[in-house]
């Protein structure tokens, strides 16, 4: 549990940042994700494994991360990491995403406006060559700024006490980041840092850029319409296209 003096810390320009990385069989990506956190002081890295069967855990430990284990579930893993964190600021980083150089100063500056900005995220860059991905980046960044609605692959960050007050990530099978951000919007502004986090294009490349984008939008629409979340997760994972 975070101590009172950490939660009440007011000098956000020097606050400690806890980077929390949920991971599951991410041996090919975790090294770059952790490496992207190493450019700043006063940063701790907590990697939370959900039952990897490859070398993910050993690699994360060798890179100096504090490694926790829990049952599979991104929300559950991130909540476990947040509980163990000692930083005044929490940053949630997907295992296939890299932070920009100077990320810590950017995060602290975004949160230094006490009371106005409750959380933030980075702009998005997709690490892939297809030209259609550039249009997706533009769409994501436009949506994020216009609606203050970033998603998890943009590395959401916020004060630890704000996270606690919001109740953490809802432990649901999908859209946990979307739901947390919607809760946070009721309390203040969500800042979008212009410098991008770089996320892997693997999902778009494996399933096709158009098909992946279509499924993403169907999942969002289904969620807003109240469709069953487990069926939405199956759709997202390509197990069942034909039903919600």
C-alpha positions as CSV (number, residue, x, y, z in Angstrom):
1,X,0.0,0.0,0.0
2,X,1.3,3.5,-0.8
3,X,2.1,5.5,2.2
4,X,0.4,8.9,3.0
5,X,3.5,10.9,2.3
6,X,3.8,9.5,-1.2
7,X,0.2,10.0,-2.0
8,X,0.2,13.6,-0.8
9,X,3.5,14.4,-2.6
10,X,2.9,17.8,-4.4
11,X,6.1,18.4,-6.4
12,X,5.1,16.5,-9.5
13,X,8.1,17.7,-11.5
14,X,10.3,15.4,-9.4
15,X,7.8,12.7,-8.5
16,X,8.8,9.1,-8.7
17,X,7.2,7.2,-11.6
18,X,6.2,3.5,-11.4
19,X,6.0,1.9,-14.9
20,X,3.7,-1.1,-14.8
21,X,3.9,-3.6,-17.7
22,X,1.4,-6.5,-17.9
23,X,2.9,-9.3,-19.9
24,X,2.0,-12.7,-21.2
25,X,4.4,-14.6,-23.6
26,X,6.2,-11.4,-24.6
27,X,9.7,-12.7,-24.9
28,X,10.2,-10.9,-28.3
29,X,8.9,-7.5,-27.1
30,X,9.6,-7.1,-23.4
31,X,13.3,-6.1,-23.8
32,X,12.5,-3.1,-25.9
33,X,9.6,-2.0,-23.7
34,X,11.8,-2.1,-20.6
35,X,14.7,-0.5,-22.4
36,X,12.5,2.5,-23.2
37,X,12.0,3.2,-19.5
38,X,15.7,3.4,-18.7
39,X,16.4,7.0,-19.9
40,X,15.2,8.7,-16.7
41,X,15.9,8.8,-13.0
42,X,13.3,8.1,-10.3
43,X,11.6,5.4,-12.3
44,X,10.8,1.9,-11.2
45,X,9.6,-0.9,-13.5
46,X,7.1,-3.5,-12.3
47,X,6.4,-6.2,-14.8
48,X,3.3,-8.4,-14.0
49,X,3.2,-11.8,-15.6
50,X,0.0,-13.5,-16.3
51,X,1.4,-17.0,-16.8
52,X,3.9,-16.9,-19.6
53,X,5.2,-20.2,-21.0
54,X,8.2,-18.7,-22.7
55,X,11.3,-16.8,-21.4
56,X,9.4,-13.6,-20.7
57,X,9.8,-13.7,-16.9
58,X,13.5,-14.6,-16.9
59,X,14.2,-11.9,-19.5
60,X,12.3,-9.2,-17.5
61,X,14.2,-10.1,-14.3
62,X,17.5,-10.0,-16.1
63,X,16.7,-6.5,-17.3
64,X,16.2,-5.3,-13.7
65,X,12.4,-5.1,-13.6
66,X,10.6,-6.2,-10.4
67,X,8.5,-9.1,-11.6
68,X,5.2,-10.2,-10.1
69,X,3.0,-13.0,-11.0
70,X,-0.8,-13.3,-11.1
71,X,-3.6,-15.0,-13.0
72,X,-4.1,-14.0,-16.6
73,X,-6.1,-10.8,-17.2
74,X,-4.6,-7.4,-18.2
75,X,-6.8,-5.4,-15.7
76,X,-5.9,-7.8,-12.9
77,X,-2.2,-7.7,-13.7
78,X,-2.1,-3.9,-13.9
79,X,-4.0,-3.5,-10.6
80,X,-1.6,-5.9,-9.0
81,X,1.3,-3.8,-10.3
82,X,-0.3,-0.6,-9.1
83,X,-0.8,-2.1,-5.6
84,X,2.9,-2.9,-5.4
85,X,4.1,0.4,-6.8
86,X,5.9,3.0,-4.7
87,X,5.7,5.9,-7.1
88,X,3.5,8.9,-6.9
89,X,2.8,8.5,-10.6
90,X,1.7,5.3,-12.3
91,X,2.3,4.7,-16.0
92,X,0.8,1.6,-17.6
93,X,2.8,0.3,-20.6
94,X,1.8,-2.5,-22.9
95,X,4.6,-5.0,-23.4
96,X,4.7,-4.4,-27.1
97,X,5.0,-0.6,-26.8
98,X,8.0,1.7,-26.3
99,X,8.0,5.0,-24.6
100,X,9.6,8.1,-26.2
101,X,12.9,9.5,-25.1
102,X,12.4,11.9,-22.2
103,X,9.1,10.3,-21.3
104,X,9.5,10.9,-17.6
105,X,9.8,14.7,-17.9
106,X,6.9,14.7,-20.3
107,X,4.7,12.8,-17.9
108,X,5.7,15.0,-14.9
109,X,5.1,18.2,-16.9
110,X,1.6,17.0,-18.0
111,X,0.6,16.2,-14.4
112,X,2.2,19.3,-12.8
113,X,-1.0,21.3,-13.4
114,X,-2.6,20.1,-10.1
115,X,-6.4,19.8,-10.4
116,X,-6.7,20.5,-14.1
117,X,-5.1,17.4,-15.6
118,X,-6.1,14.1,-13.9
119,X,-4.4,11.8,-16.4
120,X,-2.7,11.6,-19.7
121,X,-1.3,9.5,-22.5
122,X,1.1,9.8,-25.4
123,X,0.2,10.1,-29.1
124,X,0.4,6.9,-31.0
125,X,2.9,5.6,-33.6
126,X,2.5,2.1,-35.1
127,X,5.8,0.4,-35.9
128,X,4.9,-0.9,-39.3
129,X,5.4,0.1,-43.0
130,X,2.0,-0.2,-44.6
131,X,0.8,3.3,-45.6
132,X,-2.7,2.5,-44.2
133,X,-1.2,2.4,-40.7
134,X,-0.3,6.1,-41.1
135,X,-4.0,6.9,-41.5
136,X,-4.9,4.8,-38.5
137,X,-2.3,6.8,-36.5
138,X,-3.9,10.0,-37.6
139,X,-7.3,8.8,-36.7
140,X,-6.3,7.6,-33.3
141,X,-4.4,10.8,-32.5
142,X,-7.3,12.9,-33.7
143,X,-9.8,11.0,-31.6
144,X,-7.6,11.1,-28.5
145,X,-7.2,14.9,-28.6
146,X,-10.8,15.7,-29.6
147,X,-12.5,13.4,-27.2
148,X,-9.7,13.0,-24.6
149,X,-10.1,9.3,-25.0
150,X,-6.7,7.5,-25.3
151,X,-6.5,3.7,-25.2
152,X,-4.0,1.5,-23.4
153,X,-1.4,1.2,-26.2
154,X,-0.8,5.0,-25.8
155,X,0.6,4.4,-22.3
156,X,-1.9,5.9,-19.9
157,X,-0.5,7.7,-16.9
158,X,-1.9,9.3,-13.8
159,X,-1.3,10.2,-10.2
160,X,-1.4,7.2,-7.8
161,X,-4.0,8.7,-5.6
162,X,-6.2,9.5,-8.6
163,X,-6.0,5.8,-9.7
164,X,-7.0,4.7,-6.2
165,X,-10.0,7.1,-6.1
166,X,-11.1,5.8,-9.5
167,X,-11.1,2.3,-8.2
168,X,-8.3,1.1,-10.5
169,X,-9.0,-0.8,-13.7
170,X,-12.3,-2.7,-13.7
171,X,-11.5,-6.4,-13.9
172,X,-13.4,-7.2,-17.0
173,X,-12.2,-9.2,-20.0
174,X,-11.9,-6.3,-22.4
175,X,-12.0,-2.5,-22.7
176,X,-10.6,-2.0,-19.1
177,X,-8.5,1.0,-20.3
178,X,-11.5,2.6,-22.1
179,X,-13.7,2.2,-19.0
180,X,-11.0,3.7,-16.7
181,X,-10.5,6.7,-18.9
182,X,-14.3,7.4,-19.1
183,X,-14.3,7.4,-15.3
184,X,-11.4,9.8,-15.2
185,X,-13.0,12.2,-17.6
186,X,-15.6,13.0,-15.0
187,X,-12.9,14.5,-12.8
188,X,-10.8,16.6,-15.2
189,X,-8.8,16.8,-18.3
190,X,-7.0,13.9,-20.0
191,X,-3.8,15.3,-21.6
192,X,-2.3,13.9,-24.8
193,X,1.4,14.3,-25.1
194,X,2.5,15.1,-28.7
195,X,5.5,12.8,-28.6
196,X,4.4,9.3,-29.5
197,X,4.6,5.9,-27.8
198,X,5.5,3.3,-30.5
199,X,3.4,0.2,-30.5
200,X,3.9,-3.0,-32.5
201,X,2.1,-3.5,-35.7
202,X,1.9,-7.2,-35.2
203,X,-1.9,-7.5,-34.8
204,X,-2.6,-5.4,-37.9
205,X,0.0,-7.3,-39.9
206,X,-1.2,-10.8,-38.7
207,X,-4.8,-10.2,-39.5
208,X,-4.8,-7.5,-42.1
209,X,-5.0,-3.7,-41.5
210,X,-8.5,-3.3,-42.7
211,X,-9.9,-6.4,-40.9
212,X,-8.2,-5.4,-37.6
213,X,-9.5,-1.8,-37.8
214,X,-13.0,-3.1,-38.5
215,X,-13.0,-5.5,-35.6
216,X,-11.6,-2.8,-33.3
217,X,-14.5,-0.5,-34.2
218,X,-17.1,-3.3,-33.9
219,X,-15.8,-4.1,-30.4
220,X,-16.0,-0.4,-29.3
221,X,-19.5,-0.1,-30.7
222,X,-20.6,-3.4,-29.1
223,X,-19.2,-2.3,-25.8
224,X,-21.1,1.0,-25.9
225,X,-24.3,-0.9,-26.8
226,X,-23.9,-3.1,-23.8
227,X,-23.0,-6.4,-25.6
228,X,-21.6,-9.3,-23.6
229,X,-18.0,-8.5,-22.7
230,X,-16.7,-12.0,-23.0
231,X,-18.2,-12.3,-26.5
232,X,-16.5,-9.0,-27.4
233,X,-13.3,-10.4,-26.2
234,X,-13.7,-13.4,-28.4
235,X,-14.4,-11.2,-31.3
236,X,-11.3,-9.2,-30.6
237,X,-9.2,-12.3,-30.4
238,X,-10.7,-13.5,-33.7
239,X,-12.4,-16.6,-32.1
240,X,-15.9,-15.6,-33.1
241,X,-16.6,-13.1,-35.8
242,X,-20.3,-13.9,-36.2
243,X,-21.8,-13.3,-32.9
244,X,-21.6,-10.8,-30.0
